[in-house]
Amino acid sequence: MCHLPLARSAHRAAALAALSLAPVPGRAQNPTAFVGVTVVPMDRDRVLRDQTVVVENGHIAAIGPAATTTVPAGAARIEARGKYLIPGLAEMHAHIPPAQQGQGYVENVLFLYVANGVTTIRGMLGQASHLELRRLVEAGEVLGPRIWTSGPSVSANNIRTGEAADSAARATKAAGYDFIKIHPGLTREVFDALDRAADREGIRYAGHVPTLVGVPRALEAGYWTIDHLDGYLDALVPGSAGAPANPGFFGASLLRFLDESRISELARATRVAGVWNVPTQILMENLASDEDPEVMAQRPEIRYMPARLLETSLDQKRTILEQYPSADDRRRFVDVRRRLVKALHDQGAGLLLGSDAPQWWNVPGFSALRELGALVAAGLTPYQALETGTRNVATFFGTLDRAGTIEVGKQADLILLDANPLENVGNVWRNSGVMIRGRWLSRAALDERLDQLVVSR
């Protein structure tokens, strides 16, 4: 768990207090104007140069040429010439710590997302405390990204019968969760019962694809999202290939049985089914790469990772290297997954940004930025990669009328960057500040709080 030293001065305490609360919806705020900024609206692959963007009461009130757009009286001016404004990002395979780890730690994790411009998260392992946290964030009492959350997950450990699946669907819906999270191990019979119950209750499900279910059935059933590309390598194995029953780490034990000519067909079937994917590619590349885990532990963002999670990251990396000692096999594992990502995009199947944080090597917020790089490495352009965390997310949630792009009337969840991310997606690391719900958090204010989150080893 993070060790957070006390603020050393009244000034620092005041700065941290200023970051602790987001604006309350409906409460009037002073306007803010980004002056002279280059806007990356994300409605298509383009930029709008030398613009003034005015934000009032949590929404974008005006966008226009800096020379002719009026800055309202009393507005806070952010001089932004030479900088780039993009929509806030979404982390679509996020984790929110359980309440047992302490409210302070939970709020610190939420802040790590925000500090990197992640203004929406989809929590993939929910509990009752997350429903209250969602309320507090929406009320402006806790600073954090907009929260969508699953209920407690269903798996072979807790759902073994059709009756239990039916009860889980009803309970998840009744409690007010947004969807059901599926973990491995469900039998086909139990999954089919869950599918029927979810349809009846009007609630979606997402996550892993149990081996006994398989991607073809998952597509037929209409998963909300398949996460980690789970089951896709299994689906590339011809029925007569004689592959082992245990696919290993996300299909890594199946490499010599794969028929890669099936990738396009599988991607096309995914698009026809209307099923979205959250690849979490950086999670797999972190573990399958040749990089020395001790060198990985020196990454700048690891300073914010609790010691316990760093130790499990090191252990998991060593385990994968021992389990799959062939560097060629591990490189092929990464390459096949990259080909799947590119094929899904090319076939028009929906892709969403997600990295699985906090998780092995993945520090909240930072890992979403790394995932953007992994998507570009898979063959997407920077614009296409950014789409997975902006416009695509709003399309997926059905919120494109109020989110996902920079347009008048939309939510003011924004990131101000020092360089053009459409030229180099790595420029998402160079943020000058984040706006969430219309509240501006400058680079200095973000760094002030981040300094308090460095873990004592």
matplotlib code that plots the C-alpha trace (Angstrom):
import matplotlib.pyplot as plt

x = [0.0, 1.2, 2.9, 1.8, 3.9, 2.1, 2.1, 5.0, 3.4, 0.0, 0.5, 1.0, -2.0, -4.1, -3.0, -3.9, -7.3, -8.0, -7.5, -9.7, -13.0, -14.4, -17.1, -20.6, -22.9, -25.3, -23.3, -22.2, -18.5, -16.4, -15.7, -12.4, -10.9, -8.1, -6.7, -4.9, -5.0, -4.9, -8.0, -7.9, -11.7, -11.6, -14.7, -12.3, -8.5, -7.9, -6.9, -8.3, -5.5, -5.5, -8.8, -10.3, -12.3, -14.6, -15.9, -18.8, -20.5, -18.7, -19.5, -17.9, -19.7, -17.9, -15.2, -13.9, -10.9, -8.9, -9.1, -12.9, -14.1, -14.9, -13.5, -16.2, -15.5, -14.0, -12.9, -9.7, -7.4, -5.2, -2.7, -2.4, -0.6, 1.5, -0.5, -3.1, -6.4, -7.9, -10.9, -10.3, -9.4, -11.3, -9.7, -12.2, -10.6, -9.9, -9.9, -11.0, -9.5, -11.8, -12.9, -10.9, -7.7, -8.9, -10.7, -7.5, -5.8, -8.9, -9.0, -5.3, -5.9, -8.7, -6.3, -3.6, -6.2, -7.1, -3.5, -2.9, -6.1, -8.2, -11.6, -13.8, -13.2, -15.0, -14.4, -14.1, -14.4, -17.1, -18.3, -21.0, -18.5, -18.0, -21.6, -21.2, -17.9, -19.6, -22.2, -19.5, -17.6, -20.8, -21.7, -18.3, -17.3, -14.4, -12.1, -12.1, -13.1, -16.6, -17.3, -19.1, -18.8, -19.5, -20.9, -18.9, -17.6, -19.1, -16.7, -16.4, -15.5, -19.0, -21.4, -21.7, -25.4, -28.0, -29.9, -26.9, -26.3, -29.9, -29.6, -26.4, -27.9, -30.9, -28.8, -26.4, -29.2, -31.1, -28.1, -27.6, -24.4, -23.9, -23.0, -21.9, -18.2, -17.3, -14.2, -12.9, -14.3, -18.0, -19.4, -21.4, -24.6, -24.0, -23.0, -26.2, -28.3, -26.5, -27.1, -30.8, -31.0, -29.1, -31.4, -34.4, -33.1, -31.8, -28.2, -25.0, -22.0, -18.3, -14.9, -13.2, -14.4, -14.4, -12.7, -15.9, -17.8, -15.4, -15.4, -18.0, -20.6, -19.5, -20.1, -23.5, -24.5, -23.5, -20.9, -20.8, -17.0, -14.5, -11.5, -7.8, -8.7, -9.5, -10.3, -9.2, -6.1, -8.2, -10.5, -7.6, -7.0, -8.7, -10.9, -8.6, -5.3, -5.0, -4.2, -3.9, -7.1, -5.4, -4.6, -2.1, -1.6, -4.3, -3.6, 0.2, 0.4, -1.4, 1.0, 2.2, -1.5, -2.7, -4.0, -3.4, -5.3, -8.4, -7.7, -9.6, -12.6, -12.7, -12.4, -15.2, -17.5, -16.8, -17.9, -21.0, -21.9, -21.5, -19.1, -16.5, -13.0, -10.7, -7.4, -5.3, -2.3, 0.2, -0.5, 0.5, 3.5, 4.8, 4.8, 5.9, 8.7, 12.4, 12.8, 14.6, 12.0, 14.5, 14.9, 11.1, 10.9, 12.8, 10.1, 9.2, 5.6, 6.6, 7.3, 3.5, 3.1, 2.6, 5.5, 3.2, 2.0, 5.6, 6.7, 3.8, 4.7, 8.3, 7.1, 4.6, 7.2, 9.7, 7.0, 6.1, 9.7, 10.2, 6.9, 7.6, 11.4, 11.5, 11.9, 10.7, 7.5, 6.8, 7.5, 5.0, 2.5, 2.7, 2.7, -0.4, -2.2, -1.1, -2.4, -5.8, -6.0, -5.2, -7.7, -10.5, -10.0, -9.7, -12.9, -14.8, -15.1, -15.2, -12.0, -11.8, -8.8, -8.0, -4.9, -6.0, -4.8, -3.8, -2.3, 1.1, 3.3, 0.3, 0.0, -3.4, -3.5, 0.1, -0.7, -3.5, -0.9, 1.3, -1.7, -2.0, 1.6, 0.8, -2.1, 0.1, 2.7, -0.1, -0.6, -3.2, -2.5, -2.3, -5.7, -7.2, -5.5, -6.9, -10.3, -10.4, -10.2, -12.5, -15.0, -15.3, -16.1, -18.9, -20.3, -20.1, -21.8, -24.4, -23.2, -21.8, -24.3, -22.4, -19.0, -16.1, -15.3, -14.6, -17.8, -20.0, -22.4, -20.2, -18.8, -15.6, -13.3, -10.1, -6.4, -4.0, -0.8, 2.5, 2.7, 0.5, -0.6, -1.7, 2.0, 3.3, 0.9, 3.7, 2.9, 0.0, 2.6, 3.3, 0.3, 0.2, -3.0, -6.3, -9.8, -12.5, -16.1, -15.0, -12.4, -8.9, -6.0, -2.7, 0.5, 1.9, -1.2, -1.1, 2.6, 2.0, -0.3, 1.7, 4.7, 2.6, 1.9, 5.5, 5.8, 8.4, 10.3]
y = [0.0, 3.5, 5.3, 8.9, 11.4, 14.3, 17.7, 19.8, 23.2, 24.9, 25.8, 22.2, 21.1, 23.7, 22.5, 18.9, 20.0, 21.9, 18.6, 16.6, 17.7, 17.8, 20.4, 19.5, 18.9, 21.8, 24.2, 27.3, 27.5, 30.3, 29.9, 28.7, 29.5, 27.6, 30.4, 29.8, 26.0, 23.4, 21.2, 17.5, 17.0, 13.3, 13.5, 12.6, 12.6, 16.4, 19.3, 22.8, 25.4, 28.6, 28.1, 29.3, 26.7, 28.1, 25.8, 26.7, 24.6, 21.4, 21.6, 23.1, 26.4, 27.7, 26.7, 29.1, 31.0, 32.7, 36.0, 36.2, 34.1, 36.1, 35.0, 35.6, 38.2, 36.6, 33.5, 31.8, 32.0, 29.1, 30.4, 27.3, 28.3, 25.5, 23.0, 20.4, 19.7, 16.2, 14.5, 12.7, 9.0, 6.0, 2.9, 0.2, -2.6, -0.9, -2.1, -0.1, -1.4, -3.0, -0.9, -3.1, -1.4, 1.9, 4.9, 6.9, 4.3, 3.9, 7.7, 7.7, 5.1, 7.2, 10.2, 8.2, 7.6, 11.3, 12.6, 10.8, 12.1, 9.0, 10.6, 7.5, 4.0, 0.7, -1.2, -5.0, -6.4, -4.6, -4.7, -2.7, 0.0, 0.9, 1.8, 4.3, 5.5, 6.1, 8.2, 10.2, 10.9, 11.9, 14.2, 15.9, 14.7, 12.5, 13.4, 10.6, 9.5, 8.7, 5.1, 2.2, -0.9, -4.6, -6.5, -9.2, -11.6, -15.0, -17.9, -21.6, -20.7, -19.3, -20.2, -23.9, -24.4, -22.8, -21.7, -19.9, -18.2, -17.0, -15.7, -13.9, -12.1, -11.0, -9.8, -7.9, -6.0, -5.4, -3.9, -1.3, -2.5, -1.8, -5.3, -8.8, -9.7, -13.2, -15.0, -18.3, -21.8, -21.6, -24.7, -24.3, -25.2, -22.6, -20.0, -20.6, -20.2, -16.9, -15.7, -16.4, -14.7, -11.7, -11.2, -11.5, -9.0, -6.6, -6.6, -7.2, -9.3, -9.0, -10.3, -13.6, -16.4, -19.7, -22.5, -24.6, -21.7, -20.6, -17.5, -18.8, -19.2, -15.9, -14.1, -15.9, -14.9, -11.3, -10.5, -6.8, -7.0, -9.8, -8.7, -9.7, -11.3, -14.2, -17.4, -15.9, -18.0, -21.1, -20.2, -20.2, -23.9, -26.2, -28.8, -31.7, -30.2, -32.3, -29.2, -29.6, -29.1, -26.5, -23.5, -22.0, -18.3, -16.8, -19.5, -19.3, -23.1, -23.4, -21.6, -24.6, -25.5, -22.2, -21.6, -17.9, -17.8, -17.9, -14.5, -12.4, -14.7, -14.6, -10.8, -10.6, -12.8, -10.6, -7.5, -9.3, -10.2, -6.6, -7.8, -5.3, -6.2, -4.7, -6.3, -5.2, -5.8, -4.1, -6.5, -9.4, -7.6, -6.7, -10.4, -11.9, -9.5, -10.3, -7.3, -8.0, -7.7, -5.8, -3.2, -3.0, -2.2, 1.0, 2.4, 5.9, 5.1, 2.1, 4.6, 4.7, 0.9, -0.6, -2.9, -6.0, -5.5, -4.9, -8.2, -10.1, -8.4, -9.5, -13.0, -13.3, -12.1, -14.7, -17.4, -16.6, -16.6, -20.0, -21.4, -20.2, -20.1, -19.8, -16.1, -16.9, -18.4, -15.4, -13.0, -15.0, -14.9, -11.1, -11.0, -13.1, -10.9, -7.8, -9.3, -10.0, -6.4, -5.1, -7.5, -6.6, -3.0, -3.5, -5.6, -2.9, -4.7, -2.4, -1.9, -0.2, 1.1, -1.0, -2.2, -4.0, -1.7, -1.9, -5.2, -6.7, -3.9, -1.7, 1.5, 3.2, 5.8, 5.3, 1.8, 3.2, 5.5, 2.4, 0.6, 3.3, 2.7, -1.1, -0.5, 1.6, -1.2, -3.5, -1.4, 1.2, 4.9, 7.3, 8.6, 5.1, 4.2, 7.4, 6.6, 3.4, 5.6, 8.5, 8.4, 4.6, 4.6, 7.0, 5.0, 1.9, 3.4, 5.3, 8.6, 10.1, 13.0, 14.2, 12.7, 11.2, 14.3, 18.0, 19.8, 22.5, 21.1, 18.1, 17.3, 19.1, 16.1, 17.2, 16.8, 19.5, 18.1, 19.8, 18.1, 16.6, 13.0, 12.4, 12.7, 10.6, 8.8, 8.9, 12.6, 11.6, 11.3, 15.1, 16.6, 20.2, 19.5, 17.7, 19.1, 16.8, 17.9, 21.4, 21.6, 22.5, 20.6, 22.1, 20.2, 21.8, 20.8, 17.2, 16.9, 18.3, 15.4, 12.8, 13.7, 12.5, 9.2, 8.0, 4.6, 4.2, 0.9]
z = [0.0, -0.7, 2.2, 2.1, 4.1, 5.7, 3.9, 5.2, 5.0, 5.0, 1.4, 0.4, 2.5, 0.8, -2.7, -1.8, -0.5, -3.7, -5.6, -3.3, -4.6, -8.1, -8.9, -7.8, -10.8, -11.2, -9.2, -11.1, -11.8, -13.1, -16.9, -18.1, -21.5, -23.4, -25.6, -28.8, -28.5, -31.3, -30.9, -31.7, -31.8, -32.5, -34.7, -37.5, -38.1, -38.1, -35.9, -35.5, -35.0, -33.0, -31.3, -28.1, -26.1, -23.4, -20.6, -18.3, -15.7, -16.7, -20.4, -23.5, -24.2, -27.2, -29.7, -32.3, -33.8, -31.1, -32.9, -32.9, -29.9, -26.8, -23.5, -20.9, -18.2, -15.1, -17.0, -16.0, -19.0, -19.9, -22.5, -24.7, -27.9, -29.2, -27.1, -28.1, -26.5, -26.7, -25.1, -21.8, -22.1, -20.8, -19.2, -20.1, -18.1, -14.8, -11.3, -8.2, -5.0, -2.5, 0.5, 2.8, 1.5, 2.9, 1.5, 1.2, -0.9, -3.1, -3.7, -4.5, -7.2, -8.7, -8.7, -10.6, -13.4, -13.5, -13.4, -16.7, -18.3, -17.7, -17.0, -17.4, -16.1, -16.3, -13.1, -13.9, -10.4, -8.4, -4.9, -3.0, -1.9, -5.5, -5.9, -3.1, -4.6, -7.9, -6.2, -4.3, -7.6, -9.4, -6.5, -6.6, -3.1, -4.4, -7.2, -9.7, -13.2, -14.2, -13.0, -14.7, -12.6, -12.8, -9.9, -8.1, -10.8, -11.7, -12.1, -11.5, -7.9, -7.1, -9.8, -10.5, -11.4, -13.6, -10.6, -9.1, -12.5, -12.5, -8.9, -9.8, -12.7, -10.7, -7.8, -10.0, -11.7, -8.5, -6.7, -9.5, -11.1, -14.8, -15.9, -15.0, -15.0, -16.2, -14.9, -16.2, -15.5, -16.2, -17.9, -21.1, -19.3, -16.6, -19.1, -21.2, -18.0, -17.3, -20.8, -20.5, -17.1, -18.3, -21.3, -19.0, -16.5, -19.1, -18.0, -20.1, -19.3, -20.2, -19.5, -20.0, -22.3, -20.4, -22.3, -22.3, -23.8, -26.6, -28.8, -31.3, -28.6, -27.0, -30.3, -30.8, -27.3, -27.7, -25.1, -24.3, -24.5, -24.7, -22.6, -23.1, -26.5, -24.3, -26.3, -29.6, -29.9, -29.0, -31.9, -34.3, -33.7, -36.2, -34.6, -35.7, -34.6, -31.4, -29.3, -25.5, -23.5, -21.3, -23.6, -21.1, -20.6, -22.9, -25.5, -25.3, -25.2, -28.5, -30.8, -32.8, -33.5, -34.8, -38.2, -38.7, -42.0, -39.8, -38.3, -40.8, -40.7, -36.9, -37.0, -39.5, -37.4, -34.4, -36.3, -37.6, -34.0, -32.8, -30.0, -28.8, -27.6, -25.0, -25.9, -22.8, -25.1, -22.9, -20.1, -22.4, -23.8, -20.4, -19.4, -22.7, -23.6, -23.2, -20.9, -17.6, -14.8, -12.7, -15.5, -15.8, -12.1, -12.8, -15.0, -13.7, -12.8, -10.7, -7.9, -7.4, -7.3, -3.8, -2.8, -2.7, -6.2, -7.5, -5.9, -7.6, -10.9, -10.6, -9.7, -12.5, -15.1, -13.9, -14.0, -17.6, -18.7, -17.0, -18.3, -21.9, -22.2, -26.0, -26.9, -30.4, -29.0, -26.8, -29.7, -31.8, -29.0, -29.1, -32.9, -33.3, -30.8, -32.7, -35.9, -34.2, -33.0, -36.5, -38.2, -35.7, -36.5, -40.3, -40.3, -38.4, -35.1, -32.1, -30.1, -26.7, -24.7, -21.6, -19.9, -16.7, -13.9, -11.1, -12.2, -13.0, -14.1, -14.8, -12.8, -13.1, -15.8, -16.9, -18.3, -20.4, -22.1, -22.6, -24.2, -26.8, -27.8, -28.0, -30.3, -32.6, -32.6, -33.7, -36.8, -35.8, -36.6, -33.6, -34.4, -34.6, -31.3, -29.6, -30.9, -28.8, -25.6, -26.8, -29.6, -29.6, -25.8, -26.2, -29.1, -27.0, -24.0, -26.1, -24.8, -28.0, -27.7, -24.6, -24.6, -26.7, -28.9, -28.4, -29.5, -28.0, -25.4, -24.5, -21.1, -20.4, -19.7, -21.5, -21.6, -22.6, -24.3, -25.1, -28.6, -31.3, -30.4, -34.0, -35.1, -32.3, -29.9, -27.3, -26.9, -24.6, -21.9, -22.2, -20.5, -19.2, -17.2, -17.1, -17.0, -15.4, -15.1, -16.0, -13.2, -14.3, -12.7, -13.8, -14.2, -11.1, -9.1, -10.4, -9.6, -6.1, -5.4, -7.3, -5.1, -2.1, -3.7, -4.1, -2.4, 0.3, -0.4]

ax = plt.figure().add_subplot(projection="3d")
ax.plot(x, y, z, "-o")
ax.set_aspect("equal")
plt.show()
